Amino acid sequence: MSYLGRLKDLVSDFVRGKGPYEESVNEFIKELQKELIKADVNLKLVIDLTKNIKEQALESEPPPGVLRREWFIKIVYDNLVKFFGGEVVEVLPRKIPWVLMLVGIQGSGKTTTAGKLAYYYKKLGYKPCLITTDTYRPAAYDQLKQIAEKLNVPFYGEKNSDNPVEIGVRGLSKMLREGCSLVVIDTAGRHGYGEEEYLLKEMEDLAKALKPDEIMLVIDAYIGQKAYDIARRFHERTPVGSIFITKLDGTAKGGGALSAVAATGAKIKFIGDGEKLEDIESFNPRKFVARLLGLGDLETLLEKFKALEESEEVQKRLEKAVLTGKLTLRDVYAQVKSLKRLGPLRKVLQMIPGFSMALQVDDEKLRISEKNMEKWLHIMDSMTYEELDHPAIIDKNRINRIARGAGVTPNDVKELLKYYETLVKMIKTLRSRKDLLKRFGLKDVSLE
């Protein structure tokens, strides 16, 4: 995708760079601004975005185990995800049948989009049907009919009628009688960008008569920033709305269209990146940005990003254990799973305020080999809930049973239990330090 093609290079250069951090951030920001403006993204949006990135990059500190340059890329990634819409929109119909009406400017690719949607949902097991209500473009009827025949899906249109509302009502009634689970209605567009009002009025008339479950605005990526005004006006006029961005196959204005639409609050549901019916994909801002930044080529960095999310869960569990004095094997299970990505336990423990100061423990006691991680997960999978929550009840008979179930030796089970006991001792060590507990905001804690 060439509309923001240099971002991959910017990311790679930054991660591998050796200059001063702040200088590198400023240089990255400057180049990012150039790329976004070149991609026809609104100047104010660019300034706001890069200002946020720069402030976070210079003021926030990365978690233990994450390099500052890698943390910066995470900041860029998160801000761009938000910039391009943030949340993933649910593409599956919320009920059956589902009536979806397409609107858009003439030339935006609505008719082809109708076919793409029918193709997409048919692959998912739905029974899609196609209706055309376009009475202005002579070829619209023939084009959609040919697409329907190619996909082998029901089609309805009236070539000689000039009343789109009546066509829509009759067509929808017929398609529903035929048992269609998803009806896609193609509507007429208007030439130029000064007639959206008329288009929206016609959309409203059709919507009142057909009562569609969803009205989808089709926008051509080539219009760039103009997408903002079209999407905003559409979004304000209808309570139901989603966006399909077409022709996102290398145009320099693609980034402008995407960011403009996202800025309105309207949700981008699909993108099309080619002329073929199969050139359709649901829009996932995270995957889209990862692709832009070339993060698919930086697997190690992506793994660290995932680890950051997992570390929050591990940190919460450890904090709870510290505050309550209770640690279970369920907590150890979550911890071991996350250690595959997070690295040494000491790095996880250091995320908790005061932990590194409270613990004077040899690193050897905190190390878990990759082999042990897999083995211990199998062992805990063979335990009962009662054993996971109350490890003290695990006696010799239970150890033998657990070992048989996990396909390991009793000594392997004992090794896990010894590791658990080490963690419990660490928790007790920390809880004996009142000054450190105060860092958790617990001034009146009664120690056991």
N, C-alpha and C positions, 0 to 999 in steps of 0.2 A: 504494500500500500504506500504509494508515493506521497500522499498528502501530508504526512508527517514522517517522511522516510528517514531523516537524519537523527531522529531521537535515539535509535539503537546505537548509533556511533557515539552520540553524546554520553549515553549511559556507560558504554564500555570504556570510553576515554576517562570518564570521571572515576569509575571504580579502580582503574589501573593507574590513575594519576599519582604523582609523587610530590606535587607542589603543596604549598600551605593550604590547609582546609578552607579557610574563609575565602582565599583568593580563587580556589577551584569552584566554590559555591557561586561566587559572583560571576565567574566566567560561564558556568553552566546556565545560570539564570538568564544571562544576556543572550546566549545561543538559543535557549528554549523560547524566549520571547520572539526572536527572529523567526524560528520555525513555525510558531503558532500564528504569527501575523502573516507569514507567507502562505499558511494554510487557510487564510481568510477568516481567522477567528477574530471576533470583535476586540478592539484595542482595550476597552475598559475591562472586559473579562480577562484578557491576558495580564493586565497590570494587577488586578485583584488576585488572580491565581498565583502569579510569581511572587507577589508580596507575601502571601501566606506561606508559601514554600520557604522563602528566604528567612522569615521570622522563626519558623519552626526549626529550620536547619541550624540556625545560629544560637537559638535559645534552649532547645531541648537536648537532653543527654540520652544516648543510646543505652539499652539494657546491657548488662554484663554479657560478654561473649559475642557481641555484635560490634563490628568496626564502625567508626563514625561515618565513613564514606558509604558503607552499606546501609546504615540507618538513614542517610540522606536520600538514597534511592527509594527506600520504603516511604519516606515523606512525600517524594515526588509522585510515587505510585498511588498512594492514598488520595492525594489531592487531585490527581488526574481522574481517578475513578469517580470521585465526587463531582468533578467538573463535567464528566460525560454521562451523568445521570445517577450514579451511585447504586441504587438497588436494581436487582434483576427483576424484570416484570414477568409475572406468571403468564405463560403462553397457552396453557390448556384451558378450554372452555369451562366455565364454572357450572354449567348445566347443559343438558341436551334436550331439544335442539338449541343450537347457538346461532344467532343471526348477526352477521358482521357486514357493515356497510362501509365501502371505501369512498373517500372524497379526496379531491386534490386539484391542483392546477393542470391544465391541459399540457400533455407532454411529460408529465411526471412519471408515467409508467404504470398507471392504475390497472389497466387491463392485463398487462403481463403480471403485475403483482397479484391480481385475483387468481391467475393460474398458478403462481408460485405458492400461494396460500393453500389452494386446493391440493397441490402436489404434496406440500409439507404435512397437512393434516391427514391426507389419505395414507401416507406412510406410517402415521401414528395409529391407524386403525379406524379413523372416523369415515363417515360417508359424506363427503363434501358435494355441494351442488353450486352451480354458477348461474347468476342472473345478470343481465345487462339492462340498464335503464337509460343508457346513453342514446338520446334521439338526435344529437347534433353531429356526431362524427360518423359518417356512413360506414367506415370500415370497422367500427367498434363491435357491431353485431357479429360480423363474419370472423373477426379476430378471436373473440372469446368463444365462439362456437367451435372453431378449429382447435383451440386449446382444450376445450371440454372433451372433444372427440379423441384427442391425443391422450388425455388422461383417463378416458372412459368414465367420465362422471356426468350426471344429468345437467342439462343446460336449458335456460329459458330466456327468450327475448322476443320482441315483436318488431320486426323490421319496418313495418309501415305505420306504426303508431307514433304520435308526437306528444304523448302524455306520460312522462316518466313515472309519476305517482301511480297511475292506473296500471302501468306495466309492472311496477314493483309489487303492487298488491296482488295482482293475478298470479304473478310468478312465484311469489312467496307462498301463497296458498297451495299452488300446485306442487312445489318442492317439498313442503311439509307433508303433504298427502303421500308423497313418494317415499317418505321415511328418511329424509336427509337429516343427518345429525349436525351438520354445519353448513349454513347457507352464506355464500359470499356474494354480495351485491355490488356490482360495478356501476358507478354513476358518471355523469358527464363532467368534464372539466371545462375551464374557460381559458381563453388565450390571453396571455399577458398577466401582469401582476396587479392591475388596477381594478379587477373585477371580482376580487375575493368575496365582496359583500353579497353580490348576486349569487355566487356559488354557495355561500353559507346559507342564504335564504332558501335556495333550492334544497340544500341538505336538510334544513329544518323542516321543510314541507314533507320531504320523504321520510324523515325520522318520525314525524308525528303520525304519518300513515302506517309506516312499517314497524315502528317501535323496535328497532334493532337492539340487540344486547350490547353491541359495541360499534362505535364509529371510529374507523381508522383513517387517519390523514396520511396520504402518500406524498412524500416530499423528495424531490430530485436533489441529490447531493450537490449538483452543479450550481444551485442557486446560492450556496454559501450562507452568508449572514442574513440574507433576505428570509431565510427559514424562520428566523426569530419572530418577525412580525406575523407571518402566516400562521405559525404554530400558536403564537400567543392569542391571536384573534379566534382561532378555532377552539383553543383550550378554554377560552372565556365563554364561548357560545354554547358549549355542550357539556353536560355533566359526565358523559362517558367519552373517553378518548384515549387513543394510543397512536403511535407513530410508526410508519414504515419508511425508512430512508432507502431510496433506490440509487442505482448507478454509483455505488460506493466502490468503484473499481480502479482508483488511482487518481481521481480528480483532485486538483490542488485545493478545491473548496470543500472537500469532504469533512475536514476537521471543523470548518466554519459552520456547516449545516448541523453536525452533531452537537457541537457546543451551544449553538443558538437554540436548538430545540430543548436541550437539557436545561438551559437557563429559564425557560418558560415554566418549568415544572411539569410539562407534559412528558409522558413516559415513552421512550423509544422501545418498541417491542421486537421489531425485526429489521434486519438490514439485507439489502440485495447487492451482490458484488459481481453481477454479470447478467447477460441476457437470457441464459438458459433457465428453464423452470426450476432446476435443482439448485440454482445459485441463490439460495436463501438460507439465513441462519438467524436464530433468536439472538437478540442483542444482550450480551453479558458485558457490562462495563469493565469488570475486573479482567476478563479474558482479553477484551479489546485493548485495554491499556497495557497488559502484560505483553501482548503482541507488538504494540507500538514501541515499547521500551526494549524489546528484544529479550525479555526476561525468560523466555522459553529456552534461550541459549545459556542462561546463567542459572543452572539448576541448583547449584549450591546456595546461591543467594535466595532463590525461591524457597528452598528448604528452611533457611533461617527465618524467612518471613512467616512460614507456617509454624515454626518453632516459637516465634513471638506470641502467636495466638495460644499455643498450647501452654506456654510458660505461665500465662495468666491464670489458667486453671490450676496448674501445679502450685503456683504461688499462693492462691487462695486456700487450697487444701492445707498447705504447710502453715500458713498464717492461722488458720482455724485450729490446727493441731497445737500450735504454740499457745494460743489464747485459752484453749480448753484443757490442754495437757493430755489430750487423747489422740492417738494416732492408730489407724487401723491398716490392715493389709490392703483394703480398698484404696487407701491413699497411696500406698507403695505401688500398687498396680498402675494407677494413673501416672505416677512419677516415672516408673520404669518404661512405660510406653513412650512418654515424652522424651526420655533421655536419649532415645535413638536419634533424635534431632537436636536436642539441646546440648549434648555433650556432658562433661563431668557434673555430678550433682552439686559440687561446690559452687558452680556458676548459678545454679538455680537457687541455692540457699542464700547466696549473696544478694539476691533480689529482695530478700526480706530485711528491713531495716535492723541493723544490729547483729544479724546472725553471724557475719564473718568475724565480728569482734568477740562474740560470745563463745565461739567454738575454736578450741585449740586442738584440732583433731588431725591426725596424719591423713594425707590425701589417700593413702592406700585403703583406708577404711571406707572411703566414699567412692572408690572406683568400681565400676561394673563393666565387665567385658561384654562385647556383643553376644558372645556365646551364652553368657549367664543371663543376659536380658531375655533372650528367647526361652531359655530353660525355665526361668522364674515365672514368666508369663504363663507357660504351660502348667506349672505347679499351682499357681493361684487359680487358674481355670478349673483345676481339679478339686478345689476346696469348696466347702459349703458356704452359704452366706454367713452362717453362725461363726464358722472358723475365720472368715475374712474380717468379721467385725470384732471377734474376741479371740485373737491368736493365742492367748494364754491357755485355752482349753485344748490346744493341739498336743496330745501326748504321743507316746511311742506307737500305739495302735493306729492312731490317726495319721501319723507320719508315714507309716508303711502303706496305708490305704491310699494316701495322696500320691506317694511315689509311684505305686502301681498304676494309678489312673493317669499320671502325667508321663509315664514311661521313663522315669529317672530313678536314681538311687535314693535311699533314705538320707544319705549324707548331703545330697543336693538340696533336699527339703530343709535340713538342719542349717545349711549355709544361708538359705534365704531367711530363715527365722533369726539367725545370728545378725544378719544385716538389719532386719527389722528392729532388733533389740538395740543395735547401735544408734539407729535413728531416734528411738525412744529416749535413750540417754542424752542425746543432743538436745531434744526438746526440754528435758528436765534441767539441763545446764542453762539453757536460755531462760527458762521460767524462774530460775533462782536469781536472776539479775534484774532487780527492780528498776535500775536505771534504763535498762534496755526495753523493758516492758512499757515504760512511760512513752517510748517512741511510738508505741501502738495507740497511745491515747488512753491507756488503762492505768490511771493513777491510783485507783482504789481496788486493785486486783488482790484477792486473797490467794496466796500461793499454797499449793498442796505439798 
